[in-house]
Amino acid sequence: MQQSCPKHLKHLVVKPGSKVDLGDIDPRDVDCLGKEEAVRTKLEEDVVAIDALQDRLYAEGKRALLVVLQGTDTSGKDGTIRGVFNTTGPLGVTVTAFKRPSEEELAHDFLWRVHLAAPRRGTIGIFNRSHYEDVLVGRVRKLAPKEVIEQRYDQINDFERILAENGTVILKFMLHISKKEQAERLQERLDDKTKNWKFNAGDLEDRKLWDEYQKAYETALARCSTDHAPWHIVPADRKWARNAIIAAIVRDTLEAMDPQYPKMPWKPSDFRIE
Amino acid sequence: MQQSCPKHLKHLVVKPGSKVDLGDIDPRDVDCLGKEEAVRTKLEEDVVAIDALQDRLYAEGKRALLVVLQGTDTSGKDGTIRGVFNTTGPLGVTVTAFKRPSEEELAHDFLWRVHLAAPRRGTIGIFNRSHYEDVLVGRVRKLAPKEVIEQRYDQINDFERILAENGTVILKFMLHISKKEQAERLQERLDDKTKNWKFNAGDLEDRKLWDEYQKAYETALARCSTDHAPWHIVPADRKWARNAIIAAIVRDTLEAMDPQYPKMPWKPSDFRIE
């Protein structure tokens, strides 16, 4: 296992086999981080370190990092990508947004499109939503029979283990916001003309099912947090704290992976540039 | 035509149908830009503007921007992507590096894999090398019969027109460095241990064919600069100037495209968030 997490954030990792009660975790409580100003400074250092580590990962060319971002509407998945990964940039980071599946995708098993989007060696792949939607909206909206959904948890664990055994280190983050915070963010999408397009009447339908979604998350987090692909519950009402937590864990993991520049089978003096 | 170029850079656009002599263009002459400090400040403004414009492009969801980067080894394609597009980030920008084609790709026509990588509406797609390799290395290394290569120029123009007519605005940049600058950059890859992995003995083989490559570029630039997909020759010995030129043209083009936030068929007061 190459995932790593700084000590002060270890309580955010869902222990394999444990029960999860999201009600126990306050999305605004980020006391574990310390003072905001210092946290912001650390975040800036972390994103620069992530960039340098991804350069090594690419040079090494043997492994990949997959970051799975899940969370309800407005939980800040896009903002996390900007805040944590823009410094590394599109050369080293690929984002895949999983939306409503196409006809072609629906003609395959639910992990088919996910496998296609698995990150290349040397890169960081980000899933903006993921195969977990198939046990979240899939469960809440009853898009598949219950027994089919039930099978998926183990299938997900096996699929992720296959990726892990083949060199992809997996970190999964559930962006945990409060219902109150979501109301504020949805209202902002209504009030700010440049954000109107992000507002979707369907989001209000999902909001009515808040408790059902939280339960579906609890089940997925409990059943699919593994040593090879751990879930982290990120208190996400404070954007700066959310980014800082994720950046710190990503950095720690990349440092534990410790990618190496390859040793070349030549000496610089073997070449003369004319 | 939605491509646009600031007045002081218009001389870098290859006029459709004109002859190109790369020897006429000094890769170090960036007097057209003015003082370096002001240029760097303007670059910072431009990359922020590009980010904001891409947000509109995404919200509008009707068009895409394709940026093609070509240039010899060490010409700075990766550096351009970092310098111009990291502020927009991987959420809005997708990079496709075209390397030696796979068996699967070779089993199709040369534009097949390129079409697959065309950017989604709302995003900026960057080609790090491109279908132009098929008339560059393809021509110099005689990877296909001469008459096949000859056909490709028109095929490329037609293919790019199809993309353009379907809403993809195309900007093509040839990063023009001097042979002397390339020597320095290759030497740096030999001297700097963290860059050794980027050094490829094959690059020296290509360097011996410098003149042949320049000629192949001149032909491609002359035959494939069109109103719907213009080529720009970017003096690229100075990294800051290269980035500034490309950022200015990308910004100008996005401003000319003038993407609009969609008008929604509802009023904010239609909704109540409970």
Chai-1 contact restraints between the chains, C-beta under 6 A:
chainA,res_idxA,chainB,res_idxB,connection_type,confidence,min_distance_angstrom,max_distance_angstrom,comment,restraint_id
A,A59,B,W197,contact,1.0,0.0,6.0,A-B,restraint_1
A,D78,B,L91,contact,1.0,0.0,6.0,A-B,restraint_2
A,I81,B,L91,contact,1.0,0.0,6.0,A-B,restraint_3
A,R82,B,G89,contact,1.0,0.0,6.0,A-B,restraint_4
A,F85,B,P90,contact,1.0,0.0,6.0,A-B,restraint_5
A,N86,B,N86,contact,1.0,0.0,6.0,A-B,restraint_6
A,N86,B,G89,contact,1.0,0.0,6.0,A-B,restraint_7
A,G89,B,R82,contact,1.0,0.0,6.0,A-B,restraint_8
A,G89,B,N86,contact,1.0,0.0,6.0,A-B,restraint_9
A,P90,B,F85,contact,1.0,0.0,6.0,A-B,restraint_10
A,P90,B,P90,contact,1.0,0.0,6.0,A-B,restraint_11
A,P90,B,V93,contact,1.0,0.0,6.0,A-B,restraint_12
A,P90,B,V95,contact,1.0,0.0,6.0,A-B,restraint_13
A,L91,B,D78,contact,1.0,0.0,6.0,A-B,restraint_14
A,L91,B,I81,contact,1.0,0.0,6.0,A-B,restraint_15
A,L91,B,V95,contact,1.0,0.0,6.0,A-B,restraint_16
A,V93,B,P90,contact,1.0,0.0,6.0,A-B,restraint_17
A,V95,B,P90,contact,1.0,0.0,6.0,A-B,restraint_18
A,V95,B,L91,contact,1.0,0.0,6.0,A-B,restraint_19
A,A183,B,I273,contact,1.0,0.0,6.0,A-B,restraint_20
A,L186,B,I273,contact,1.0,0.0,6.0,A-B,restraint_21
A,Q187,B,I273,contact,1.0,0.0,6.0,A-B,restraint_22
A,L190,B,P268,contact,1.0,0.0,6.0,A-B,restraint_23
A,T194,B,Y261,contact,1.0,0.0,6.0,A-B,restraint_24
A,N196,B,M264,contact,1.0,0.0,6.0,A-B,restraint_25
A,W197,B,A59,contact,1.0,0.0,6.0,A-B,restraint_26
A,W197,B,Y261,contact,1.0,0.0,6.0,A-B,restraint_27
A,W197,B,P262,contact,1.0,0.0,6.0,A-B,restraint_28
A,Y261,B,T194,contact,1.0,0.0,6.0,A-B,restraint_29
A,Y261,B,W197,contact,1.0,0.0,6.0,A-B,restraint_30
A,P262,B,W197,contact,1.0,0.0,6.0,A-B,restraint_31
A,M264,B,N196,contact,1.0,0.0,6.0,A-B,restraint_32
A,P268,B,L190,contact,1.0,0.0,6.0,A-B,restraint_33
A,I273,B,A183,contact,1.0,0.0,6.0,A-B,restraint_34
A,I273,B,L186,contact,1.0,0.0,6.0,A-B,restraint_35
A,I273,B,Q187,contact,1.0,0.0,6.0,A-B,restraint_36
